[in-house]
């Protein structure tokens, strides 16, 4: 089953400011979600947040970059709502 992934407009703006290595990791994460599903236990520090929200680290170190996404199982859609530093993450 293929999942549909997209970025929210806010996450698109955040992505523009990311370092290239983090941008590449975000793209790889979205490809993994599309092919393997939204539960990504193989990504560093993956965790399920409240409800249908998930997160993982895109780059460890200082600063640490994370991605947060929400899942709609009925429509098989995943929406990345945040991409940025760990300090400003909405969780």
Secondary structure, DSSP 8 states (H G I E B T S, - for coil): ---EEEE-HHHHHHHHTS-HHHHHHHHHHHHHHHHH-S--TTSTT-EE-STTEEEEEEE-SSS-EEEEEEEETTTTEEEEEEEEEGGG---
